[in-house]
């Protein structure tokens, strides 16, 4: 009986075919299960040698103990807060992710989200389709300019720097906050390093790209959001838990900031009745930051290469420590 590579989502056969030579590949049909994909994987017990996961799949120490022959977890994401890395290290389980390849694609999406929120594009499009556009009005559907505006980027990693390149092309005044200074990027894109408080007070656009850690969980709470300008727009394409969603709802509802563009949420998928989705000044997307065909294909290929490397006794790239 062959050992199992368990894939928590359905992927095209051309992608998973290289895994089938020496192993059985089981792909979860997530729309036709009663539990979670990981719960489905547990029924195969000691036959599972590899898990190919998405960010919403929680791989805990209990899961690892229930899969005693698990050798590798390949996460189809840059982030890996869904996996207990310490537990994996203790058990000799290799964890890999997919950094680098999705930076530009995610920055594209984030800048598109910024533009949509600033210029109120979804509201205008919905109004047109509903037959509400009756005449040209001087301030009908008026939004905020992007060119020449100030933007503060929280988290100047690969994606943050990719967004800075785009903002630079729009002649924006770019500030950033990061754990460490990025002097080379400062020179290349004319960046200004600021404290978090100063950045929130100063910049009109706030774009979040920090990873989710103990330090960044709840980074933008009620006190921090109170520092924002009345014309501020918050863009979050990182992790939902970085923002206090109740506090964000309040400042948006009360008109204390102009708007928010969100691709991530503290609970995913977000409840369609969530109060944030009731606000006209929120543009909401279903966590599609890296969702281009080319990028998702490359991410999948990276996962395949990592799984095969580990199962062949080799060292894969992009090991998470």
C-alpha positions as CSV (number, residue, x, y, z in Angstrom):
1,X,0.0,0.0,0.0
2,X,1.5,3.3,-1.1
3,X,2.1,6.2,1.3
4,X,-0.2,9.2,0.9
5,X,0.5,12.8,-0.1
6,X,-2.6,14.6,1.1
7,X,-3.6,17.9,-0.7
8,X,-6.1,20.0,1.1
9,X,-7.6,21.5,-2.1
10,X,-8.4,20.3,-5.6
11,X,-5.6,21.1,-8.2
12,X,-5.3,20.4,-11.9
13,X,-3.9,16.9,-12.7
14,X,-1.0,18.4,-14.6
15,X,0.2,20.0,-11.4
16,X,0.0,17.0,-9.1
17,X,1.0,14.3,-11.6
18,X,4.7,14.4,-10.6
19,X,3.7,13.3,-7.1
20,X,2.0,10.1,-8.3
21,X,5.0,8.1,-9.4
22,X,5.8,6.7,-5.9
23,X,2.9,7.9,-3.8
24,X,-0.9,8.0,-3.7
25,X,-2.2,11.5,-4.0
26,X,-5.5,12.3,-2.3
27,X,-7.0,15.8,-3.0
28,X,-9.7,17.1,-0.7
29,X,-13.0,18.1,-2.3
30,X,-13.5,20.9,0.2
31,X,-17.1,21.6,-1.0
32,X,-18.2,18.1,-0.2
33,X,-16.9,17.4,3.3
34,X,-18.5,17.9,6.7
35,X,-15.4,18.8,8.6
36,X,-12.1,20.5,7.6
37,X,-9.6,19.3,5.1
38,X,-7.2,18.5,7.9
39,X,-9.8,16.5,9.7
40,X,-10.3,14.5,6.5
41,X,-6.5,13.9,6.3
42,X,-6.5,12.4,9.8
43,X,-8.5,9.3,8.7
44,X,-5.4,8.2,6.8
45,X,-3.2,8.2,9.8
46,X,0.3,6.7,9.5
47,X,0.0,6.5,5.7
48,X,0.3,10.3,5.3
49,X,3.9,11.4,4.7
50,X,3.2,14.8,3.2
51,X,0.6,17.5,3.7
52,X,0.1,20.2,1.0
53,X,-1.8,22.9,2.8
54,X,-3.4,26.3,2.4
55,X,-3.2,29.2,4.9
56,X,-6.6,28.3,6.5
57,X,-5.5,24.8,7.3
58,X,-4.5,24.5,11.0
59,X,-1.6,22.1,11.4
60,X,-1.2,21.8,15.2
61,X,0.9,19.5,17.3
62,X,-2.1,17.3,17.7
63,X,-2.4,16.9,14.0
64,X,1.2,16.0,13.7
65,X,0.9,13.4,16.4
66,X,-2.1,11.9,14.6
67,X,0.1,11.6,11.5
68,X,3.1,9.9,12.9
69,X,4.9,9.4,9.6
70,X,4.4,13.0,8.4
71,X,7.7,14.2,6.9
72,X,6.8,17.5,5.2
73,X,4.2,20.2,5.2
74,X,4.2,22.4,2.1
75,X,2.2,25.6,2.6
76,X,0.9,27.3,-0.5
77,X,1.5,30.8,0.9
78,X,4.3,33.1,2.2
79,X,2.8,33.1,5.7
80,X,2.8,30.1,7.9
81,X,1.1,31.2,11.1
82,X,-1.3,28.3,10.5
83,X,1.4,25.8,11.3
84,X,3.0,25.1,14.7
85,X,6.6,25.4,13.6
86,X,8.1,24.6,17.0
87,X,6.1,21.4,17.1
88,X,7.2,20.5,13.6
89,X,10.9,21.1,14.4
90,X,10.6,18.9,17.5
91,X,9.2,16.1,15.4
92,X,11.7,16.5,12.5
93,X,8.9,17.6,10.1
94,X,10.0,20.0,7.4
95,X,7.8,23.0,6.7
96,X,8.2,25.0,3.5
97,X,6.4,28.1,2.0
98,X,6.3,30.0,-1.2
99,X,8.1,33.4,-0.8
100,X,9.2,35.7,-3.5
101,X,7.2,34.5,-6.4
102,X,4.0,36.2,-5.3
103,X,5.4,39.6,-4.2
104,X,4.6,41.6,-7.4
105,X,1.3,39.9,-7.9
106,X,0.2,40.7,-4.4
107,X,1.5,44.3,-4.7
108,X,-0.5,44.6,-7.9
109,X,-3.7,43.6,-6.1
110,X,-3.0,45.8,-3.1
111,X,-2.5,48.8,-5.4
112,X,-5.6,48.0,-7.3
113,X,-7.5,47.8,-3.9
114,X,-6.0,51.1,-3.0
115,X,-7.2,52.7,-6.2
116,X,-10.6,51.1,-6.0
117,X,-11.2,52.4,-2.5
118,X,-9.8,55.9,-3.1
119,X,-11.8,56.5,-6.3
120,X,-14.9,54.6,-5.0
121,X,-15.0,52.4,-8.1
122,X,-17.1,49.6,-6.7
123,X,-19.8,52.0,-5.5
124,X,-19.8,53.8,-8.8
125,X,-20.1,50.5,-10.7
126,X,-22.9,49.2,-8.5
127,X,-24.8,52.5,-8.9
128,X,-24.5,52.4,-12.7
129,X,-25.8,48.8,-12.8
130,X,-28.7,49.7,-10.6
131,X,-29.8,52.5,-12.9
132,X,-29.0,55.2,-10.4
133,X,-26.7,57.3,-12.7
134,X,-29.1,59.9,-14.1
135,X,-26.9,62.8,-14.9
136,X,-23.4,64.2,-14.5
137,X,-22.9,65.9,-11.1
138,X,-19.9,68.0,-10.1
139,X,-19.1,65.8,-7.1
140,X,-20.9,62.6,-8.1
141,X,-18.8,59.6,-7.1
142,X,-15.9,61.9,-6.2
143,X,-13.0,60.2,-4.4
144,X,-9.4,60.8,-3.4
145,X,-6.5,61.5,-5.7
146,X,-3.7,58.9,-5.6
147,X,-0.9,60.6,-7.5
148,X,1.2,62.8,-5.3
149,X,-0.6,61.6,-2.1
150,X,1.3,60.3,1.0
151,X,1.4,56.6,1.7
152,X,2.7,54.8,4.7
153,X,3.7,51.2,4.3
154,X,3.8,49.0,7.5
155,X,6.2,46.1,6.8
156,X,8.9,46.7,4.2
157,X,9.5,43.1,3.1
158,X,9.4,41.9,-0.5
159,X,5.7,42.8,-0.9
160,X,6.1,46.2,0.8
161,X,9.0,47.1,-1.4
162,X,7.1,46.0,-4.5
163,X,4.2,48.3,-3.4
164,X,6.8,51.1,-2.9
165,X,7.9,50.7,-6.5
166,X,4.3,51.2,-7.7
167,X,3.8,54.2,-5.4
168,X,7.0,55.7,-6.6
169,X,5.6,55.5,-10.2
170,X,2.6,57.5,-9.0
171,X,4.9,60.2,-7.5
172,X,3.6,59.4,-4.0
173,X,5.3,60.6,-0.8
174,X,6.3,57.3,0.6
175,X,7.0,56.5,4.3
176,X,7.4,53.2,5.9
177,X,7.7,51.5,9.3
178,X,9.6,48.2,9.7
179,X,11.5,46.3,12.4
180,X,14.8,47.3,10.6
181,X,15.8,50.2,8.4
182,X,15.9,49.4,4.6
183,X,18.5,52.0,3.6
184,X,19.0,50.7,0.0
185,X,15.3,50.9,-0.6
186,X,15.2,54.3,1.0
187,X,17.7,55.6,-1.6
188,X,16.0,53.8,-4.5
189,X,12.4,54.9,-3.9
190,X,13.0,58.1,-1.8
191,X,11.5,56.5,1.3
192,X,11.2,58.1,4.7
193,X,11.5,55.9,7.8
194,X,8.9,56.8,10.5
195,X,7.8,55.5,13.9
196,X,4.4,53.8,13.7
197,X,2.7,56.7,15.5
198,X,4.2,59.3,13.2
199,X,3.3,57.3,10.1
200,X,-0.3,56.9,11.2
201,X,-0.6,60.6,11.9
202,X,1.1,61.8,8.8
203,X,0.1,59.5,5.8
204,X,-3.2,59.5,4.0
205,X,-2.9,55.9,2.7
206,X,-1.9,53.2,5.2
207,X,-0.9,49.9,3.6
208,X,-0.2,46.9,5.8
209,X,2.2,44.2,4.7
210,X,3.7,43.0,8.1
211,X,3.7,39.3,8.9
212,X,1.4,38.1,11.6
213,X,3.4,37.6,14.8
214,X,2.8,38.1,18.5
215,X,4.1,41.7,18.1
216,X,1.9,42.5,15.1
217,X,-1.3,40.8,16.3
218,X,-3.7,43.7,17.1
219,X,-1.0,46.2,16.0
220,X,-3.6,48.7,14.8
221,X,-6.1,48.9,17.7
222,X,-8.5,51.6,18.8
223,X,-5.7,54.0,20.0
224,X,-3.7,53.6,16.8
225,X,-6.7,54.1,14.5
226,X,-7.7,57.2,16.4
227,X,-4.4,58.8,15.1
228,X,-5.4,58.6,11.5
229,X,-6.3,61.6,9.3
230,X,-10.0,62.2,8.4
231,X,-9.1,61.5,4.8
232,X,-7.1,58.3,5.6
233,X,-7.6,55.1,3.7
234,X,-6.4,51.8,5.2
235,X,-5.4,48.9,2.9
236,X,-4.8,45.5,4.5
237,X,-3.5,42.7,2.2
238,X,-1.4,41.0,5.0
239,X,-3.4,39.3,7.8
240,X,-6.7,40.3,9.2
241,X,-5.6,39.9,12.9
242,X,-3.2,42.9,12.5
243,X,-6.2,45.2,12.7
244,X,-8.8,45.4,15.5
245,X,-11.9,44.9,13.2
246,X,-14.3,46.3,15.8
247,X,-12.3,49.5,16.1
248,X,-11.9,49.7,12.4
249,X,-15.7,49.4,11.9
250,X,-16.3,52.2,14.4
251,X,-14.0,54.7,12.8
252,X,-15.4,53.9,9.3
253,X,-19.0,54.0,10.5
254,X,-18.5,57.3,12.3
255,X,-16.8,58.8,9.2
256,X,-13.5,59.4,11.1
257,X,-11.6,58.0,8.1
258,X,-12.4,58.0,4.4
259,X,-12.4,54.2,3.8
260,X,-10.7,50.8,3.9
261,X,-9.8,48.2,1.3
262,X,-9.6,44.7,2.8
263,X,-8.4,41.4,1.3
264,X,-7.9,39.6,4.6
265,X,-10.0,39.2,7.8
266,X,-9.5,37.8,11.3
267,X,-11.9,34.9,10.4
268,X,-11.8,33.5,6.9
269,X,-14.0,33.2,5.0
270,X,-15.6,36.3,6.5
271,X,-19.3,36.0,7.4
272,X,-21.3,37.7,4.6
273,X,-23.3,39.4,7.4
274,X,-20.2,40.8,9.0
275,X,-20.8,44.4,10.0
276,X,-17.7,45.6,8.0
277,X,-19.5,44.4,4.9
278,X,-22.4,46.7,5.6
279,X,-20.4,49.8,5.1
280,X,-20.3,51.7,1.8
281,X,-16.8,52.9,2.4
282,X,-15.3,49.4,2.6
283,X,-14.0,47.6,-0.5
284,X,-13.8,43.9,0.4
285,X,-12.1,41.1,-1.5
286,X,-12.0,37.3,-0.7
287,X,-8.2,37.0,0.0
288,X,-7.0,37.0,-3.6
289,X,-3.7,38.8,-3.2
290,X,-1.7,36.2,-5.1
291,X,-4.5,35.0,-7.3
292,X,-3.1,35.3,-10.8
293,X,-2.9,32.2,-12.9
294,X,0.8,32.4,-13.4
295,X,1.6,33.1,-9.8
296,X,-0.6,30.4,-8.3
297,X,0.8,27.9,-10.8
298,X,4.4,28.8,-9.8
299,X,3.4,28.5,-6.1
300,X,2.0,25.1,-6.7
301,X,5.2,24.0,-8.6
302,X,7.3,25.2,-5.7
303,X,5.2,23.0,-3.3
304,X,5.6,20.0,-5.6
305,X,9.3,20.5,-5.7
306,X,9.5,20.8,-1.9
307,X,7.5,17.7,-1.3
308,X,9.5,15.6,-3.7
309,X,12.8,16.8,-2.3
310,X,11.9,15.9,1.2
311,X,10.5,12.5,0.3
312,X,13.6,11.8,-1.8
313,X,15.8,12.6,1.2
314,X,17.0,15.9,-0.2
315,X,16.9,19.4,1.3
316,X,14.2,21.6,-0.3
317,X,14.3,25.3,-0.8
318,X,12.3,27.8,1.3
319,X,12.4,25.8,4.6
320,X,10.6,27.7,7.4
321,X,12.5,27.6,10.7
